[in-house]
Amino acid sequence: MRIQLPRLRKRYTLRKNRKVHAIKRAARRPFVAVPFVTVSVLLLLSVIAILLFTGGKPVLKPAGVNTVIVTDDGKELTAVPTREKTVGGLLKRLDITLNEGDVVEPSLDTEITSDEFRVNIYRALPVTIVEGDRKLFTFSAAATPRSIVKQAGIEVYPEDELLMVPTENFLIEGSIGPRLVIERATPVHVNLYGTQVTMRTRAKTVGDLLKERNIKMGPDDSIQPALETALTPNIEIFLLRRGTEITTVEEVIPMPVEKIYDNNLSVGTRAVRQQGAPGKRVVTYQIELENGLEVSRTEIQNVEVVPPVKHIEAIGRRPVNGLSQSRGVYFFTDSQGVVHRETYYDLPMGGVMGKCGGTYSVRADGVKVDQDGYILVAANLDIYPRCSIVETSLGLGKVYDTGEFVKRYPHGFDLATDWSNNDGR
C-alpha cells in the first residue's frame, strides 16, 4: 500500500500538468479557441430556444410542404404534410374515395396555399326526391334542398317550392331517409301592355296572380280573362291600356348573397352551398308625347317576372399558420385570390374603436380583437372601407385603422397585436 501511493501521486501530477499545458496552448491561439467556444454556446442556446417554442418536439419542415388536416365525415384524420397543390390531388394521393353525392369543402380544384389547411368531407345520406307520382332515390350531402336537386340533375325554378319531410313509415311511404318534395309552380303567359312575359306562380286565380306580383290595374286598364278565372298551365292573360303609348323595360334583379362564416374551413377558403341566380323584372311606363317627342314617362307597373335565388357560400374563419412575432411579415392569399402583405403593430387602439363602435381586448395569442372577436386591422380605406370584414391569416378581421404602408402595399394589412409591449393594451 505504501509503495502504490507514490505511484498514484506521480500519475495525478502528470495528468494535471497535461491539462495546464493544453489550456496554455489554447490561450496562445485565441482566434481558434474563442470562436469555437462562442459557436458552441450559441448552438446550445438555439437548441434550447427551439425546444421551448415547439414544446420539446422540434419539427423541421421542408420548403413547399404544407400541413393539411382532413376531416372525413366528422372524424379528424392525422395532420398530413404534403406537396400537393390542390385538394383533389391530396385526396387522390391519400387514396380517399368519394362516392355519389359526397361533398368536399373547399372544392377539389382549390389550391392548398397555407399551413394548417383544412379539408372537410361530408358523406352522402339517402334522400328520396318526390315530384307528384314520381320518386327518385339518390344520395346527397348537399346543404340545401335546391343544391340536392341540382346534384341529382333535376331542374327547378325559383317559384317551385321544395320541402324536406321526414320519413315516418318506410313501408307506407317507400322511402329511406328524408323525402324532398317538389311542388311545381304553374307556368302562365302574361301580355303586359303588348310585352309578352312568362311567369311561374303558386296563385290559384288571375286575381291572385295580380296580388302576388303586385300588379295594380288603373281606370283605363282591362284584363282578360276575368279575375276569378282559375289558372291552368300556360294560360294566356292580357293586361291592356287603351289610348296611351306604353313602353316596357326589362331589368335584372341582383341575387341576394348569404355568407356563412365557418370555423371548420381554413381562413382564405370558401365553399358554395347553394348556387344563386339573378331575377328579372318588367317595368312598364306610360309615355307622354309633345309634337311626337317624349317629354315624360310615368311608371305604371313594376312586375317581378322571375324572382332571384339566394346564393349561399361558406367562408373559412379558422386561422392558419400565418403571421407571427418571429416572422414579422407574412404573405397571405384570401379566398378571392388576392395576396395581402401582413405585418403587425402594437399601439393603444382606443382612439379608433369609436369609428365602428365597441371595445377591444387582447386574445390569448396576443392579437387584439373587438367585442365580436374580429381582429383589429389597418388597411387601405379606398379598397377596404372602415368597419368592413376582411380575411387574414390569423382569422377574420375588421378594418378600424389605416397607415402610410398602404401607399406601397395597397392590399397590405397591418394587424394590431400586443407582441411588442406585452402590456395588455
Secondary structure by P-SEA (a helix, b strand, c coil): caaaaaaaaaaaaaaaaaaaaaaaaaaaccccaaaaaaaaaaaaaaaaaaaaaaccbbbbbcccbbbbbbbcccccccccccccccaaaaaaaaccccccccccccccccccccccbbbbbbbbcbbbbbcccbbbbbccccccaaaaaaaacccccccbbbbbbbbccccccccccccbbbbbbbbbbbbcccbbbbbbbccccaaaaaaaaccccccccccccccccccccbbbbbbbbccbbbbbbbbbbbbbbbbbbccccccccccccbbbbbbbbbbbbbbbbccccccccccccccccbbbbbbbbbbbccccccccccccbbbbbcccccccbbbbbbcccccccccccbbbbbccccbbbccccccccccccccccccbbbbccccbbbbccccccccccccbbbbbccccccccc
